[in-house]
Amino acid sequence: MVVDIACGMEVDPDDPGATAEYRGQRYHFCSEACKEHFEADPERYVDADFPFLEEIEGMRTTRLPYGGTPGEFHLSVADEHDLDVGDEVTLTRRLDDEAADQFARITSDTNALHLNDAFAAETRFGERILHGTLVAGLISAALAAFPGLTIYLDQHLEFVAPAAVGDTYTARCTIVDELAKERYRVSTRVENGDGDIVIQGTATILVDEMPRRDQT
């Protein structure tokens, strides 16, 4: 296997989605879309330490544009090399039946409340709701979009309200305190499409410098 230089996905070199040549070297891609991204600015990918890392609003993060995974990220950071109180990242995406089914398969959490309409209709909620930790996972995804290498140290959560299947959710992570060098306390919450909080809490993160490939 080889790695798609544009998105970080593994590609079978004998059956790639697309290929391109640059500076005498052949590159393999998972799709024509990744090939087009590469050909639009090949030097950005070829000359970078880790070419497949995604930039959000001009700031390099550890995210991969992995297979077109959905989600809209926004960063409000004054200095990408020195995070500070008030810096914030948000992630917005819709969580539908497919997301609930995939989460159940991955975790083995097949609670009927999340998967069976007839059963869920007889509960206090009156309908299926999303797994709480599935929704809370948006917080983890948002934290990883801060510039640098974010390492989760702890997370405290309160599940405030049920999360409906098919709604759009926004995870909002805001640095509220610098605890020590490169350690931060972060306010974390997830809001539904109406702006109501469904999950809230705090996290502690450690943010290391972005690694660099050994050039020796």
N, C-alpha and C positions, 0 to 999 in steps of 0.2 A: 504494500500500500504506500501511496504518497499523499502528501497533504496539499489540499487546495490552498494556494498562497493568498487567496483573496478572503476566504471565510474560515479556514482552519479545519474544515471537515476532511476526513480521510477519503481518498478517491482510489478506485481500482485502476491502475495505469493501463490495464488491458481493456477496460470498458469505461472510460471517463465520460462525463457529460459534455465536455468540450476540451480543446487543446489550443495552445498558442505558442509561438516561438518569439523569443526576445533575447538579443545579444548571443545568439547561437545556442540557446538552451530552450528545451521544450518544457512547458508548464501544463499541468493537468488540472482541470476544474470540475466541480460537481455539476455545474450547469452553465448554460450560455450566459446567464445573468452575471455570474462571477467572472467569467471570461471578459465580459464587457466592462465590468468595474476595473479589472486589471489593465485592459488595453487603454482605458481612459487616462491612466496615470501610472504606467508600469514602474517608473523609478521609485515611486512611493512604496511599492511592495518589495521590489528587488533590493533596495538599499537599506531597508529598515531592519532593526534587530529582530523584531517579531512582526512581520508584515501584516499578519492577519488580525492584529488587534484593532478594535474599533475606536474611532474617535467620536466623541459626542460634543457638539458645539466647539470643535477645534481642540478638545482636550483628550489625550490618549488615555484609555481605560483598559482594564483587563478583559473586557467583554469580547466575545467572538460574535461576528454576524452569522451565527451558526444556523445554516439551513433556512434562512429567512424567518427565524423565530420572531413572532409578533411582539409588539410592545413599543411604546413611544417614551423615550427618555428625555429629560431636560435637566441641565445642570445650572446652578447659580453659585459659582465659585469665583472668588476674587483672584486667587493665585493658585494655579494648579500644583505648584511645587510647595505650597505652605498652607494647608487647610486651616480654617479658623472658625470661630463661633459665628453662626449665621449662614455658613455655607450649606447648600441644600441640593438634594437630588430627588427627582420624582420619576416614577414609572407608571404609565397608564396602559392597561390592556383589558380586553374582554375575556371573561372566564365562562366558557360554555359547557355543554354536555360532554364534548370531547375531552376537555381539560379534566373534568371530574372523573370520567372513565379512565383516562391515562393515569391520573393520580392514584385511583383505587388499584389499578393493576400493578403499579410500581411499588406501592406501600403495603398492599394487601388489606387496606382499610376499606372493606366492602360493606360498611354500615348502610343498612337499607334506607336510612334517612337521607343519604346523599345520592342514592341510585335508583330507588323504586318509587314511582309517583303514587301508586295506590297506598303503599305503606305510609309514606310521608304525609299524605293528605289526612291521616287519622292522628297525627301528632299535634303538639301545641303550635307548630309552625304552619300547618295547613298545606305545605308543599315541600318539595325537595330543597335543601340548602347545600351550599358548597362545604367541603371539608374546611374547617378553620385553618388548619396548617397549610392547606393549598393556598388560601388567600394570604396567609402570613408569609408564604414563600416569596411574594412580591417584594417584601421588605428586604429579604436577602439579595434578591436580584438588583434592587435599587442601590443598596449599599456597595455592591461590586462595581457600580458605575462611577463612584468617586475616583478622581485621578489618583494613581498609585495602586498598590496592592493591598486591598482591604482584607483584614483577617477578623472574623467574628470572635469576640471573646465571651460575651453573654447577651442574653435577650430576655426581657421581661414583657409579657403580653397580657392584655385584658381583652377578652372577646365581648365586645359591647353589644353587638346586634347580629342577627343572622345575615348571611350573605347569599343573595338569590342567584340561582343559576342563570347565566346569560346576561348578567349586568356587567357594566364596565367599572373597573376599580382603579384607584390611584393610590400608590404607596408613596408616602412623603417622609423623607428622612432629613432631619435638620440637626446640624451640630450645635449643641447647647452648652458644652463645656469642654475645655482641654484639660485632661486629667494629669497627663505627664507627657514627656516627649513622644509624639506620634500616637498617643492614646486619646480617644475622644469619647464623650458621652453624647449619644444621639437620640433625639426625640423621634419616635417611629409611629406612624399611623397609616391606616388604610381607609379610604373613603369610597363610598359607592357612587353611582352616577348622579345621585341627587346631592352629593356633598356631605352625606351623613357618615359619621365615623362608625366603622364596623369592628375595627381592631385598633388598639392604641397601646403604647408602652415605651420603653427605653431600651437602648442597646449600648454596649461598650465595644468599640472597635479599635484595632491597631492598624495603622496605615504605614506600610513599608514603602521604600522607593521602588519604582518599577525595575525589575531585573533587566540586565543587559546580557546579550550573548557574548561569550568569551571570544574575543577577536584574535587571540594568540594562536 
